[in-house]
Amino acid sequence: MAIEIIKVTTRKQLKQFAGFANELYKGNPYYVPELYEDTLNTLDKKHNAAFEFCEADYFLAYKEGKLVGRVAAIINNRANDKWNTKAVRFGWIDFTDDTEVSKALLEKVEQWGRERGMNEIQGPLGFTDFDPEGMLIEGYDRLGTMATIYNYPYYKEHIEKLGYEKDVDWVEFLFKVPEKNWDKSERIAAIVAKRCKLHTVQCTSRKELAKRYGTQLFDLVNECYSPLYGYSPLSVRQIEQFIKMYLPLIDLRQISLVVDENDNLVGTGVSLSSYARALQKSGGRLFPFGWIHFLKPLFDRHPKRLDFLLMAIKPEYQGKGVNAMIINDLLPRYIEMGVVDIESNPELELNDKIQSQWDNFEKEQHKRRRAYKKAL
């Protein structure tokens, strides 16, 4: 039977698109469901501030009248301008183990990109780095995280048969939290603080965090992540959106803020209690009763696992030990909370700076994911 590809044009179809992965992986013990409401908002052209500089369409694949796949076709004009490319991105790609389905979906994105003057296709990528990216190619038997993609092993086989090649890999680590803080870390942190006239601060409320450091935090991310693969700077509206979206989830014990004498943010480390089990129990839906499962990680005083979301240090302070200040600030809190292990989330495989800061931890590289590319 021929595969029918339909462009999403109605709210009903958008809901089917947003919910397809949760149906495809239902019952899989390693899949962490997408938060359905969040996915809907991200895909909504009226809601997502990334559409200030992105364009996109979404497609559903049907076989014998049954929904068997989905894919998003995205052009990030800001990223293309920055990296001097003409690339269309494919994202939110999921499909049954049928090569006709994967072929039809990707050919649709390729055609869509060519019609708009693109000469290359990349993915899986989202609108920006704050969307899940990278196809899982190692670690299928390990629990995912809220911020990452899960996919079956056959995805890699399908996409490589279609002529796609590696563009870049990310690696992920699982760290064990030591029983006590390291004396060396404490000494280095004290020396760096004195030499660079820096100190750490801890906010007393999420409201204070958002008002005092929210914009600074995402400005810092823009500055530090700018050289990294495919990154496009966040707009003012995006920053405002992310402050409202992400900072209310932060446990103030799980974020480190390093500032100078004038309260300017020069470094930060942000972690978050794992929401993986909450998402599994809720099926990825907050309503009508899924929100109950999110209360535990949100208010848990003794989380066993954390997701380390990001570390960012101003370029002029990199290599001066500010990362030691951040780790020395967070580690005693992790120990006091009783945290057992920490997920690193994806790190570019060649990003030695970020990976070397974890050298003192007992760690395991347990996942790998890949962005593919193909000339059009």
VENDA-V190906 format. One record per residue. N is the residue number from 1. PSI is psi in whole degrees, -180 to 180 (NA if undefined). NEAR is the number of other ideal C-beta (glycine too) atoms within 8 Angstrom. D_LAST is the distance of its C-alpha to the last C-alpha in whole Angstrom. Layout:
n=<N | N>
psi=<PSI | PSI>
near=<NEAR | NEAR>
d_last=<D_LAST | D_LAST>
This chain:
n=<1 | 2 | 3 | 4 | 5 | 6 | 7 | 8 | 9 | 10 | 11 | 12 | 13 | 14 | 15 | 16 | 17 | 18 | 19 | 20 | 21 | 22 | 23 | 24 | 25 | 26 | 27 | 28 | 29 | 30 | 31 | 32 | 33 | 34 | 35 | 36 | 37 | 38 | 39 | 40 | 41 | 42 | 43 | 44 | 45 | 46 | 47 | 48 | 49 | 50 | 51 | 52 | 53 | 54 | 55 | 56 | 57 | 58 | 59 | 60 | 61 | 62 | 63 | 64 | 65 | 66 | 67 | 68 | 69 | 70 | 71 | 72 | 73 | 74 | 75 | 76 | 77 | 78 | 79 | 80 | 81 | 82 | 83 | 84 | 85 | 86 | 87 | 88 | 89 | 90 | 91 | 92 | 93 | 94 | 95 | 96 | 97 | 98 | 99 | 100 | 101 | 102 | 103 | 104 | 105 | 106 | 107 | 108 | 109 | 110 | 111 | 112 | 113 | 114 | 115 | 116 | 117 | 118 | 119 | 120 | 121 | 122 | 123 | 124 | 125 | 126 | 127 | 128 | 129 | 130 | 131 | 132 | 133 | 134 | 135 | 136 | 137 | 138 | 139 | 140 | 141 | 142 | 143 | 144 | 145 | 146 | 147 | 148 | 149 | 150 | 151 | 152 | 153 | 154 | 155 | 156 | 157 | 158 | 159 | 160 | 161 | 162 | 163 | 164 | 165 | 166 | 167 | 168 | 169 | 170 | 171 | 172 | 173 | 174 | 175 | 176 | 177 | 178 | 179 | 180 | 181 | 182 | 183 | 184 | 185 | 186 | 187 | 188 | 189 | 190 | 191 | 192 | 193 | 194 | 195 | 196 | 197 | 198 | 199 | 200 | 201 | 202 | 203 | 204 | 205 | 206 | 207 | 208 | 209 | 210 | 211 | 212 | 213 | 214 | 215 | 216 | 217 | 218 | 219 | 220 | 221 | 222 | 223 | 224 | 225 | 226 | 227 | 228 | 229 | 230 | 231 | 232 | 233 | 234 | 235 | 236 | 237 | 238 | 239 | 240 | 241 | 242 | 243 | 244 | 245 | 246 | 247 | 248 | 249 | 250 | 251 | 252 | 253 | 254 | 255 | 256 | 257 | 258 | 259 | 260 | 261 | 262 | 263 | 264 | 265 | 266 | 267 | 268 | 269 | 270 | 271 | 272 | 273 | 274 | 275 | 276 | 277 | 278 | 279 | 280 | 281 | 282 | 283 | 284 | 285 | 286 | 287 | 288 | 289 | 290 | 291 | 292 | 293 | 294 | 295 | 296 | 297 | 298 | 299 | 300 | 301 | 302 | 303 | 304 | 305 | 306 | 307 | 308 | 309 | 310 | 311 | 312 | 313 | 314 | 315 | 316 | 317 | 318 | 319 | 320 | 321 | 322 | 323 | 324 | 325 | 326 | 327 | 328 | 329 | 330 | 331 | 332 | 333 | 334 | 335 | 336 | 337 | 338 | 339 | 340 | 341 | 342 | 343 | 344 | 345 | 346 | 347 | 348 | 349 | 350 | 351 | 352 | 353 | 354 | 355 | 356 | 357 | 358 | 359 | 360 | 361 | 362 | 363 | 364 | 365 | 366 | 367 | 368 | 369 | 370 | 371 | 372 | 373 | 374 | 375 | 376>
psi=<141 | 150 | 130 | 123 | 123 | 131 | 136 | 121 | -11 | 162 | -37 | -44 | -37 | -38 | -38 | -42 | -49 | -30 | -4 | -44 | -39 | -28 | -42 | -37 | 12 | 126 | -9 | 122 | -13 | -15 | 131 | 113 | 145 | 144 | 108 | -48 | -37 | -41 | -43 | -45 | -39 | -38 | -17 | 118 | -22 | -21 | -40 | 118 | -16 | -20 | -1 | -29 | 7 | 157 | 150 | 154 | 157 | 145 | 143 | 143 | 133 | 142 | 123 | 38 | 1 | 138 | 122 | 1 | 166 | 158 | 148 | 137 | 123 | 139 | 118 | 98 | -33 | -43 | -42 | -41 | -43 | -42 | 6 | 51 | 167 | 74 | 135 | 143 | 144 | 137 | 172 | 46 | 126 | 145 | 156 | 168 | 72 | 113 | -26 | -36 | -52 | -39 | -45 | -40 | -49 | -34 | -32 | -43 | -41 | -46 | -45 | -42 | -44 | -38 | -21 | 17 | 14 | 149 | 9 | 149 | 139 | 153 | 177 | 129 | 157 | -159 | -43 | 180 | -12 | 0 | 154 | 140 | 155 | 125 | 130 | 125 | -9 | 142 | 33 | -21 | 24 | 143 | 134 | -172 | 169 | -29 | 2 | 165 | 141 | 143 | 159 | 157 | -28 | -16 | -46 | -44 | -44 | -50 | -34 | -30 | -24 | 8 | 11 | 142 | 161 | 132 | -50 | 153 | 150 | 147 | 155 | 143 | 153 | 120 | 143 | 133 | 126 | 166 | -25 | 161 | 156 | 133 | -39 | -42 | -41 | -42 | -45 | -43 | -42 | -41 | -45 | -43 | -44 | -45 | -41 | 1 | 53 | 160 | 160 | 151 | 153 | 121 | 154 | -10 | 157 | -31 | -43 | -42 | -47 | -44 | -41 | -37 | -3 | -56 | -42 | -39 | -48 | -28 | -39 | -42 | -45 | -45 | -43 | -33 | -6 | -40 | -8 | 157 | 121 | 7 | 137 | 134 | 140 | 138 | 169 | -43 | -39 | -44 | -45 | -39 | -44 | -33 | -45 | -31 | -44 | -39 | -30 | -16 | -13 | 129 | 122 | -17 | -14 | 14 | 138 | 135 | 120 | 125 | 162 | -169 | -23 | 17 | 26 | 131 | 124 | -13 | 149 | 149 | 127 | 123 | 170 | 139 | 142 | 128 | 10 | -51 | -36 | -41 | -39 | -45 | -33 | -10 | 18 | 12 | 133 | -33 | 146 | -25 | 1 | -29 | -26 | -39 | -21 | -12 | -35 | -56 | -27 | -36 | 7 | 121 | -16 | 65 | 141 | -28 | 139 | 155 | 123 | 111 | -45 | 155 | 132 | 130 | 131 | 137 | -39 | -12 | -4 | 143 | 7 | 7 | 10 | -34 | -33 | -37 | -42 | -48 | -41 | -29 | -41 | -38 | -45 | -33 | -41 | -44 | -43 | -37 | -22 | 23 | 134 | -48 | 165 | 132 | 133 | -25 | 172 | 136 | 133 | 134 | -27 | 7 | 79 | -32 | -48 | -35 | -32 | -23 | -12 | 12 | -30 | -12 | 147 | 122 | 160 | 126 | 105 | -5 | 155 | 141 | 160 | 141 | 132 | 164 | 160 | 138 | 143 | NA>
near=<4 | 3 | 11 | 7 | 11 | 9 | 7 | 11 | 4 | 6 | 5 | 6 | 12 | 13 | 9 | 10 | 13 | 11 | 9 | 13 | 11 | 12 | 7 | 8 | 10 | 6 | 4 | 7 | 5 | 10 | 9 | 13 | 13 | 10 | 11 | 13 | 9 | 8 | 11 | 11 | 9 | 11 | 14 | 9 | 7 | 3 | 6 | 11 | 9 | 10 | 10 | 8 | 9 | 12 | 8 | 12 | 9 | 15 | 15 | 14 | 17 | 12 | 12 | 5 | 4 | 6 | 9 | 11 | 15 | 16 | 17 | 14 | 15 | 14 | 14 | 14 | 9 | 10 | 12 | 12 | 7 | 9 | 8 | 5 | 7 | 7 | 15 | 16 | 15 | 16 | 14 | 13 | 14 | 10 | 15 | 7 | 5 | 9 | 7 | 8 | 14 | 14 | 10 | 12 | 17 | 15 | 8 | 12 | 15 | 12 | 8 | 11 | 14 | 10 | 6 | 9 | 6 | 12 | 8 | 12 | 16 | 13 | 13 | 15 | 12 | 14 | 12 | 11 | 10 | 6 | 10 | 8 | 14 | 13 | 14 | 14 | 8 | 8 | 9 | 8 | 4 | 8 | 7 | 10 | 11 | 11 | 7 | 15 | 11 | 10 | 7 | 6 | 6 | 7 | 13 | 10 | 8 | 12 | 12 | 10 | 7 | 10 | 6 | 10 | 8 | 8 | 9 | 9 | 12 | 13 | 11 | 16 | 13 | 11 | 12 | 9 | 10 | 10 | 3 | 5 | 10 | 9 | 6 | 7 | 13 | 10 | 8 | 11 | 14 | 8 | 9 | 14 | 12 | 7 | 7 | 10 | 7 | 14 | 6 | 12 | 7 | 6 | 11 | 5 | 7 | 10 | 6 | 9 | 14 | 12 | 6 | 9 | 11 | 12 | 8 | 10 | 12 | 13 | 9 | 14 | 11 | 10 | 10 | 10 | 10 | 8 | 4 | 9 | 7 | 11 | 12 | 11 | 8 | 11 | 9 | 5 | 8 | 13 | 13 | 9 | 10 | 12 | 12 | 8 | 7 | 7 | 12 | 8 | 6 | 12 | 9 | 11 | 6 | 12 | 12 | 12 | 12 | 15 | 12 | 9 | 4 | 5 | 8 | 7 | 12 | 12 | 18 | 16 | 14 | 13 | 11 | 13 | 12 | 13 | 12 | 12 | 9 | 11 | 14 | 10 | 8 | 15 | 8 | 10 | 9 | 9 | 7 | 3 | 6 | 13 | 9 | 7 | 11 | 12 | 8 | 8 | 12 | 9 | 6 | 8 | 4 | 6 | 12 | 7 | 12 | 14 | 15 | 13 | 8 | 8 | 12 | 12 | 14 | 11 | 7 | 4 | 11 | 9 | 3 | 8 | 10 | 15 | 11 | 11 | 16 | 16 | 12 | 13 | 13 | 12 | 13 | 9 | 10 | 11 | 13 | 6 | 10 | 8 | 12 | 7 | 11 | 13 | 13 | 11 | 11 | 11 | 12 | 11 | 9 | 4 | 9 | 6 | 7 | 9 | 10 | 7 | 9 | 10 | 5 | 6 | 8 | 5 | 9 | 5 | 8 | 9 | 11 | 13 | 16 | 13 | 17 | 14 | 12 | 11 | 5 | 10>
d_last=<27 | 24 | 22 | 22 | 20 | 22 | 21 | 24 | 26 | 29 | 31 | 32 | 28 | 27 | 30 | 29 | 26 | 27 | 30 | 28 | 27 | 31 | 32 | 29 | 31 | 34 | 37 | 35 | 37 | 34 | 32 | 33 | 32 | 30 | 33 | 32 | 34 | 32 | 28 | 30 | 30 | 27 | 25 | 28 | 26 | 30 | 31 | 28 | 28 | 25 | 24 | 25 | 22 | 20 | 18 | 18 | 18 | 19 | 19 | 22 | 22 | 25 | 26 | 30 | 30 | 30 | 27 | 25 | 22 | 21 | 18 | 17 | 14 | 15 | 14 | 17 | 17 | 20 | 18 | 15 | 18 | 20 | 17 | 16 | 12 | 10 | 9 | 10 | 12 | 13 | 17 | 20 | 19 | 21 | 22 | 25 | 25 | 23 | 20 | 19 | 19 | 17 | 14 | 15 | 15 | 12 | 10 | 12 | 10 | 7 | 9 | 11 | 8 | 7 | 11 | 12 | 10 | 7 | 5 | 5 | 7 | 10 | 14 | 16 | 17 | 19 | 20 | 22 | 23 | 26 | 24 | 24 | 21 | 20 | 20 | 24 | 24 | 27 | 30 | 30 | 34 | 34 | 35 | 32 | 33 | 32 | 30 | 27 | 25 | 27 | 25 | 26 | 25 | 23 | 20 | 20 | 20 | 18 | 15 | 15 | 16 | 12 | 11 | 11 | 13 | 15 | 15 | 18 | 21 | 24 | 28 | 30 | 34 | 37 | 40 | 44 | 46 | 49 | 53 | 54 | 52 | 52 | 55 | 52 | 50 | 53 | 54 | 51 | 50 | 54 | 53 | 50 | 51 | 54 | 53 | 50 | 52 | 50 | 51 | 49 | 50 | 50 | 50 | 52 | 50 | 46 | 47 | 48 | 45 | 43 | 45 | 46 | 43 | 40 | 39 | 39 | 38 | 34 | 35 | 35 | 32 | 30 | 32 | 31 | 28 | 26 | 25 | 24 | 20 | 18 | 22 | 22 | 26 | 28 | 29 | 33 | 33 | 31 | 33 | 36 | 34 | 34 | 37 | 38 | 36 | 37 | 40 | 42 | 41 | 42 | 45 | 47 | 48 | 44 | 43 | 44 | 44 | 45 | 47 | 48 | 52 | 50 | 49 | 45 | 43 | 42 | 40 | 40 | 39 | 38 | 39 | 40 | 41 | 39 | 39 | 37 | 40 | 41 | 37 | 38 | 42 | 40 | 38 | 35 | 38 | 40 | 42 | 44 | 46 | 43 | 44 | 47 | 45 | 43 | 47 | 47 | 44 | 45 | 49 | 49 | 51 | 51 | 47 | 46 | 43 | 41 | 37 | 36 | 34 | 34 | 36 | 35 | 37 | 38 | 36 | 40 | 41 | 39 | 41 | 44 | 45 | 44 | 42 | 45 | 47 | 44 | 45 | 48 | 48 | 46 | 48 | 51 | 50 | 48 | 51 | 53 | 51 | 51 | 47 | 47 | 43 | 40 | 36 | 34 | 31 | 28 | 28 | 25 | 26 | 27 | 29 | 32 | 34 | 34 | 34 | 37 | 39 | 39 | 41 | 44 | 43 | 43 | 40 | 38 | 34 | 33 | 30 | 26 | 23 | 19 | 16 | 13 | 10 | 6 | 4 | 0>
